[in-house]
Amino acid sequence: MPHIFETLSFETKNKIFIDVTSEIEKVIKSKSVKNGILILSILHTSCSLLIQENADNSVQEDIRNFLEDIAPEKNYIHNSEGPDDMPAHLKTLLTQTHLSLSVMNGKLILGTWQGIFLLEHRIAKRTRYINIHILVD
């Protein structure tokens, strides 16, 4: 089975959601993928990949608030990179760093209100990389 491998980079800051769906769809289109399995990986321990609602930004705000409530900045043993370091690891523990999706007839298969998001859990500016691996049918 042939495969395609690409890496996308994104600049992040201040615990944001970035909708990366269109960037991933561009890769699928540029590589003329008709059918296949898409595997997304973010090789960081303080940010996540999520499939979530993309129609109403208040969903993202509520998720961000939920994660802040469940993993607040406080006195953790691990704090070598600052007070947002360990909470970021805990938020990644609760979310995902790898996603698998289908591509059919050249289209990424997502629900009507679904998008793919990079969720940054840290405050400082960072460059994050998403590896895209497509197994082509």
C-alpha positions as CSV (number, residue, x, y, z in Angstrom):
1,M,0.0,0.0,0.0
2,P,1.6,3.3,-1.0
3,H,1.9,6.1,1.5
4,I,2.4,9.8,1.8
5,F,4.1,11.7,4.6
6,E,3.9,15.4,5.2
7,T,4.6,17.7,8.1
8,L,2.7,21.0,8.8
9,S,3.9,23.6,11.2
10,F,1.7,26.0,13.2
11,E,2.6,29.0,15.4
12,T,0.7,28.9,18.7
13,K,0.4,31.1,21.8
14,N,-1.9,31.6,24.8
15,K,-3.8,28.2,25.0
16,I,-5.6,28.6,21.7
17,F,-7.6,26.3,19.4
18,I,-6.5,26.3,15.8
19,D,-8.8,24.8,13.2
20,V,-6.3,22.8,11.0
21,T,-9.0,21.0,8.9
22,S,-8.5,23.1,5.8
23,E,-4.7,22.7,5.9
24,I,-5.1,18.9,6.1
25,E,-7.6,18.9,3.3
26,K,-5.1,20.9,1.2
27,V,-2.6,18.1,1.6
28,I,-5.1,15.5,0.6
29,K,-6.0,17.5,-2.5
30,S,-2.4,18.4,-3.5
31,K,-1.4,14.7,-3.3
32,S,-4.5,13.6,-5.3
33,V,-5.6,11.1,-2.6
34,K,-8.7,9.4,-3.7
35,N,-9.2,6.8,-0.9
36,G,-7.1,6.0,2.1
37,I,-6.5,6.2,5.9
38,L,-5.2,9.5,7.3
39,I,-3.1,9.3,10.5
40,L,-2.3,12.6,12.3
41,S,0.3,12.8,15.0
42,I,1.5,15.7,17.1
43,L,4.8,14.8,18.7
44,H,4.5,17.1,21.7
45,T,3.5,16.5,25.3
46,S,1.8,19.8,26.0
47,C,-0.6,20.2,23.1
48,S,-3.3,18.0,21.5
49,L,-5.3,17.1,18.5
50,L,-9.1,17.1,18.8
51,I,-12.0,16.4,16.6
52,Q,-14.7,18.8,17.8
53,E,-17.5,21.0,16.8
54,N,-16.4,23.7,14.3
55,A,-19.7,25.7,14.0
56,D,-19.9,27.5,17.3
57,N,-16.8,28.9,19.0
58,S,-18.4,28.8,22.4
59,V,-17.8,25.0,22.4
60,Q,-14.1,25.7,22.2
61,E,-14.4,28.2,25.0
62,D,-16.2,25.7,27.2
63,I,-13.7,23.0,26.5
64,R,-10.8,25.4,27.3
65,N,-12.6,26.4,30.6
66,F,-13.2,22.7,31.5
67,L,-9.6,21.8,30.9
68,E,-8.5,24.8,33.0
69,D,-10.9,23.7,35.8
70,I,-9.7,20.1,35.8
71,A,-6.0,20.9,35.4
72,P,-5.4,24.3,36.9
73,E,-2.0,26.0,37.4
74,K,-0.9,25.3,40.9
75,N,2.1,24.0,42.8
76,Y,3.0,20.8,41.0
77,I,6.2,18.9,41.7
78,H,7.0,19.2,37.9
79,N,7.3,22.9,37.1
80,S,10.7,23.2,35.4
81,E,9.2,25.1,32.5
82,G,6.9,27.3,34.5
83,P,3.4,27.0,36.2
84,D,1.7,26.1,32.9
85,D,4.0,23.1,32.3
86,M,2.4,20.3,34.3
87,P,-1.2,21.4,33.6
88,A,-0.4,21.2,29.9
89,H,0.8,17.6,30.4
90,L,-2.4,16.8,32.3
91,K,-4.5,18.3,29.5
92,T,-2.7,16.3,26.9
93,L,-3.3,13.2,29.0
94,L,-7.0,13.9,28.8
95,T,-7.1,14.5,25.1
96,Q,-5.3,13.0,22.1
97,T,-2.0,13.3,20.2
98,H,-2.9,11.0,17.4
99,L,-6.0,10.8,15.2
100,S,-7.1,8.4,12.4
101,L,-9.6,9.3,9.8
102,S,-10.8,8.0,6.4
103,V,-10.5,9.7,3.0
104,M,-13.1,8.6,0.5
105,N,-13.6,9.9,-3.0
106,G,-11.0,12.6,-2.3
107,K,-12.8,13.9,0.8
108,L,-11.8,13.8,4.4
109,I,-14.6,12.0,6.3
110,L,-15.9,14.2,9.1
111,G,-19.3,14.8,10.5
112,T,-21.3,17.9,9.5
113,W,-20.2,20.0,12.4
114,Q,-16.8,18.5,13.0
115,G,-13.3,20.0,12.5
116,I,-9.8,19.0,13.4
117,F,-8.2,21.3,16.0
118,L,-4.7,21.8,17.4
119,L,-5.2,22.7,21.0
120,E,-2.3,24.5,22.6
121,H,-2.1,24.0,26.4
122,R,0.9,26.4,27.0
123,I,1.0,30.2,27.2
124,A,4.4,31.0,25.5
125,K,4.7,31.2,21.7
126,R,5.7,27.8,20.2
127,T,6.0,26.1,16.9
128,R,4.0,22.9,16.7
129,Y,4.3,20.2,14.1
130,I,1.6,17.9,12.9
131,N,2.8,14.8,11.0
132,I,0.4,13.6,8.3
133,H,0.7,10.0,7.2
134,I,-1.7,8.8,4.5
135,L,-2.0,5.2,3.5
136,V,-3.4,5.3,0.0
137,D,-5.7,2.6,-1.3
